[in-house]
Amino acid sequence: KISLKMRGVGADTEREIINYIKGINTCCNLRVVEGQTDISFIAIHRTAIGLKKFLEELSRRYGTYIVEKNIQKIITSYKLTHRLLHSGDKQQKRFEHVEPIPNKFEDMDKKILKTLSHFGRIKIIDLANRIEEDPAVVAYHIKKLEKDGVIVGYSTALNFEAFNFQFIEIDINLKHHGLINK
């Protein structure tokens, strides 16, 4: 997770920085925030060298505006937003980000994942038609990707303001993160 504190940024430059980050295919969850930092986003890279190259290019383009950079490696994520609207099911999703899963994906798996990342609510029949594969085979591959922990869940992105909530992200650094109950 990368957080940036900026200075001397006008509306046009801010829009340019946001569009630049939005255009990078390894960046997600971009947020413009109030508080200690101004922009926060997740950068997903296979190697430290890939992250280094991205940060070097970001600094080359916008380094004169960046006052402070904060980089945190995400180790574990918990999906808990379902608690806001539903008091019944206390199911919790936990995602480990420490050990990568060896990815020997077939071409069909890659097509499925790419399509699902853009159209998460697509019906299997429509997905199969889009990638020109048999629906039964597509359903099998999706179940396998779920079983193997590649697809870890499906969720809805809520507009919290519609429920009179404010979305506030709180980052807590733990010295002994291994002590969290697994």
N, C-alpha and C positions, 0 to 999 in steps of 0.2 A: 504494500500500500504506500503510495507516494502522496505526501501533502506538501503544498507550496505556499509560502507567504510571499506576496507580491508587493511592489511599490511603484508608484508613478504610472500605473496602468489606466489608460483611458478606456472608454467603452469599446472603441474599435479594436484596440490591441487585445483587450480581454476576449472579445468575440473571436479574434484571430487565434489566440492561444487555445480557447475552447474548441474551435473547429479543427485545429491542428491535432489536439489530443483525440478528438472524436474520430479523426481520419486514420489514426494508428490502429491497426487490427489487433495489437496485443494489449490494448487498453480497454478497460470496461469500468462500469460503476462510477462514471465521472460525476462529481458533485461540486457545485459552487457553494461555498459555506461561509458562515459568519463565525468569528471566533479567532482562535489562535492562528488558523491558516485560512487561505482564500479559495484554494482549489484542492480537491482530494480525488484520487482515482486509484484503481487497481491496475497494475501492470503485470502481465503474465508472460514470462520469458522462459525458454527451455534452459538457458545457461546464464551465468553471471555476466558473461561477455556480451550476450544479447541485451541484457539490462543496461550494462555500461555504455554500449553504443547508443541505445535509446536516450539515456540521460545526457550523454555528450552532445547529441544532436539537439535535444531540448535546451540545453545550456547555450549552445552555439546560437540558436535562434532567439531565445528569450532570456538569456542569462542576466542581461542588464536590468530586467524587471524582477528577478527572483532574489529575494532577500534571504530566505531560509528554505531549506529542503529537509523534509523528514521522511525517512524510508523505514518501513517496518515490514518484516517478513511475517506473513499470516501463517500460523501453525495449525490452528483449529478454528472452524466456524460453526456456530450453532444457528439454525434457522428457527426463530421463536416468534415471528410476527403473527402466526395464527392465533396467539393468545389474545390479541387485541379485540377480536370480533367473536370469538367462540370460547366459551368457558368450559365446554365439555371435554373433548379429546385433548389430553396433555402430551400428545406425541411431539417428539423433538427430533429434528434432523441435525446430525453432527457430521461435519466433513473434516477429514484430516488432510493437511496440505504439506506434510513432511516428506513422505516417500512417494515418488511418482510411480504410477502404474505403468508397467511396460506396455507400450501401445503398438501392437501389431494388428492394426485395423485393416480389414478388407476394404476394397474400394466402395462397396455398398455401405459399410459402416460409416465411412467418411461422408458419403452422400446423405445418409440418414441424419447424422449429427449436424451437418451443415444446414440441412433443411429444417430440422427441429429447432436449431438456434435462431432461425428467422421466423418460423411459423410454429410456435410451441403448441398451438391448439389444433393443428391440422389432423384430419381424420386419416387413419392408416390407408384407406383406399385412395385418398387424394395424394398422400405422400408417395404411395407406390406408383401412382400414375405420373407424378412429377419426376420421379427418378427412374421410371420405366422398368419397374420390377414387379414381381408377383406379390400381392398383398400378404399372403400367408408367409412368404419368405421374409418380407419386411417386418411383420409382426414378430417372427422368430428372432430376427436380429435385434430388434428393440428390447425384447425380453432378455436376451443374452447380454446386451450392453447394460441393462439395469442390474442383472445378476452379478456382472463383473465389476460393478461399482463405477462404471464410466458415466452412465446417466444416474444421478443420485437423487433426483426428485423433480417434480414439476410444481411450479408455484405461480401465484398471481402477484403482479406488482400493483400495490394499492396506492391511490392518491390519499395520503393520510389527512390532508387538509379537508377532504370531503367528510371526514369523521371528526373534525375539529381537533385533530392531533397535529403536533409538530414533529417532524422527523429530526431527531437529534442523535448524532452518532457520538458515542463515548468510547474513547480508546483508553484502555487500562493496560499498563505494562506490568507483568508479573515476573518476579525473580525466579519463582519455582513453578512454572506452568505445568510441569509433569505431575504436580500434586492434585490437579483437577480430576475429579472422579471420571473414569472412563466408562 
